[in-house]
Amino acid sequence: MSNKYLDILTQIVRHPRHPVQESGAIAITVEAPNSGSEATDAPEIVDLSRGGCRLRWNQPLEKNGPITLCIADTGNGLKLQMPATVRWCRKIDGQQFESGCQFDQEIDYEQLGELFLAGFLSTEEVAAQ
């Protein structure tokens, strides 16, 4: 394969990822039918894009397993349920795991805007790693 084609393949377009801000009015839950243990803490969404998110949680999620991410804002009645597939999972420290999840369907711009307006998402972008 020539370098020209390799350059094209490595320039895959990704949606901008936005860091999640602390918000007491927003509840986050994950339904993971294939997880073997009961979670003791609510998951933390580290960053989110239209196509997926990165979760930090006290339990591992099964690679290629289905989950449903639920975000509810008690302040304005916003409730999103996003089916997703876990693409990777790694232990980061102590009892914490990080997982990359790809949504089955992209979040539409209106819903993404609601997350910005609710103060859930920062307008800053996370740098690609």
C-alpha positions in Angstrom: 0.0 0.0 0.0 1.4 3.4 -0.9 1.8 6.2 1.6 -0.9 8.2 -0.2 -3.5 5.6 0.7 -2.2 5.2 4.2 -2.4 8.9 4.7 -6.1 8.9 3.6 -6.9 6.0 5.9 -5.4 7.6 8.9 -7.4 10.8 8.4 -10.7 9.4 9.5 -13.1 12.2 10.3 -14.3 12.2 13.9 -17.0 14.2 15.5 -15.7 16.8 17.9 -15.7 15.5 21.5 -16.8 17.8 24.3 -16.0 17.5 28.0 -18.8 17.0 30.4 -19.3 19.6 33.1 -20.5 18.9 36.7 -24.3 19.3 37.0 -26.3 18.2 40.0 -29.6 18.3 38.2 -28.5 15.7 35.6 -28.7 12.0 36.3 -26.7 9.5 34.3 -27.4 5.7 34.2 -26.1 2.9 32.1 -28.1 -0.3 31.4 -25.6 -3.0 30.6 -27.4 -6.4 30.2 -24.1 -8.3 29.9 -22.3 -6.9 32.9 -21.8 -9.5 35.6 -21.6 -7.2 38.7 -23.8 -4.6 40.3 -22.4 -1.0 40.0 -22.2 0.9 43.3 -21.7 4.4 41.8 -23.3 6.3 38.9 -21.1 6.3 35.8 -19.3 9.4 34.8 -19.3 10.6 31.2 -15.8 12.0 30.5 -16.6 13.3 27.0 -19.3 13.0 24.5 -19.7 13.5 20.7 -22.6 13.0 18.3 -21.2 9.5 17.6 -20.3 8.2 21.1 -18.8 8.8 24.5 -16.1 7.8 27.0 -17.4 6.5 30.3 -15.6 6.1 33.6 -17.2 3.7 36.0 -16.5 1.2 38.8 -17.3 -1.8 36.7 -15.9 -3.1 33.4 -18.1 -3.2 30.4 -18.0 -6.1 27.9 -16.2 -5.2 24.7 -18.7 -5.2 21.8 -21.5 -5.6 24.3 -24.7 -3.5 24.1 -25.5 -0.7 26.6 -28.1 2.0 26.9 -26.9 5.3 28.2 -29.6 7.4 29.8 -29.2 11.2 30.5 -32.0 12.9 32.4 -32.1 16.6 33.4 -34.6 17.0 36.3 -34.5 20.8 35.8 -35.8 21.0 32.3 -37.3 17.5 31.7 -34.7 16.5 29.1 -34.4 12.7 28.9 -32.2 10.9 26.4 -31.8 7.2 25.9 -29.0 6.2 23.6 -28.3 2.6 22.7 -24.6 2.0 22.1 -21.9 -0.6 21.7 -18.9 -0.8 23.9 -15.8 -0.6 21.6 -13.1 -0.8 24.3 -12.6 -1.0 28.0 -9.5 -0.6 30.2 -8.7 -0.4 33.9 -7.4 3.0 34.8 -6.7 3.0 38.5 -7.9 1.2 41.6 -11.5 0.1 40.9 -12.2 2.5 38.0 -12.6 1.5 34.4 -12.8 3.6 31.2 -14.9 2.5 28.2 -15.3 3.9 24.8 -18.9 3.6 23.5 -20.3 4.1 20.0 -23.9 5.2 19.7 -26.1 3.1 17.4 -27.4 6.4 15.9 -25.7 9.8 16.1 -27.2 12.3 18.5 -29.1 14.8 16.4 -28.0 18.5 16.6 -31.2 19.5 18.5 -30.5 17.1 21.3 -26.8 18.0 21.4 -27.9 21.7 21.6 -30.1 20.8 24.6 -27.1 19.3 26.4 -25.1 22.5 25.8 -28.1 24.7 27.0 -28.5 22.5 30.1 -24.8 23.2 31.0 -24.0 19.5 30.7 -21.5 19.9 27.8 -18.7 22.4 27.5 -18.3 24.2 24.2 -14.6 23.3 24.4 -13.4 20.4 22.3 -11.3 17.5 23.7 -8.0 17.1 21.8 -7.6 13.9 19.8 -5.4 11.3 21.6 
